[in-house]
Amino acid sequence: MATLDQTLQIFRGLLEDEPPIAIGEADEAIWAYLSSVQGLTAQAEALEVLRAKTIELRSPSASMPPLLDDLDRHRKRLNERPL
């Protein structure tokens, strides 16, 4: 389990690394963050906050597009949940 701040700190570190990140590291951080949130609706909302805060990092790293793609995959997964 991880907080928003802890997850963003992990992302900052990954975005500073060269060569570009292995998406598995980012994915683990996303799962750790989402596991701290109860309920699918709350997870979807938390993911939107995480994505917005990630964009605010404004990193020129080549790792930013794959990181945002991974966040979008999680969004799609959460949006496909049964009602």
N, C-alpha and C positions, 0 to 999 in steps of 0.2 A: 504494500500500500504506500502511496506517495501523495504528497500535496501538490497543488498547482505550482507553487514556487520551486519545489524539489524537481518536478518534471521539467520546468523551464530551465532550471540550472543544468540538468542533464542535456537538454537540447542545445543550450549555449556551448557546452563542451563538445558535443558532437559536431556542431556547425563550425567550430574552430579547428577541428581535426582535418588534416589532409592526409591521404586522399579522401574523397567523399565517403560518408558513412556507409556501413552495412546496415540496411534498413531494419534488420533484426534488433539492433540495439535500441533504435527509436521505438519500435513496436513493443518491446519489453517495457519501456518507460510509459508508453501510452496505456498498456494493460495494467500496470501497477497503479497508475493514476485513476483509471476508470474503476478498478476493483475497490477503491475507497469510497465510491459513490453507490448508494443503494437505489435500485430501481432503474429501469431502462429509460424512462423519460428524463430522470435526473442525470443519467449518464450521457444522454444525447445533449442535454443543456451544458453539462460540464465539458463535453468535447468541443462544443461551439466556443466556449470561453477559452479553452486551451488553444484552439486553432487561431482565434483572434489575437491572443497574446503571443503566439508563435510568429504570426505575421508582423506584429509590432517589433520583433527582434530585428527586422530589416537587415538580415544577414545577406551579404553578397555571395555566400558560400554556394558551391555547386551542389551541396547537400540539401539546400532549402527546398527545391522542387520535389525531390523524392520524399522528404519529410512531410510536406503538405499533401502529397499524393497518398501517403500512408494515413494521415489524419482523415482524408476524404474517404478512404476505404472503410475506416471505422465508422464514419458518419453513415455511409451507405448501409453497412451491416446493421447499425442501430435503427435506421429508418425502415428496414425490411422486416422488422419484428412483427409478429402477429398482434392484431388489435384485440 
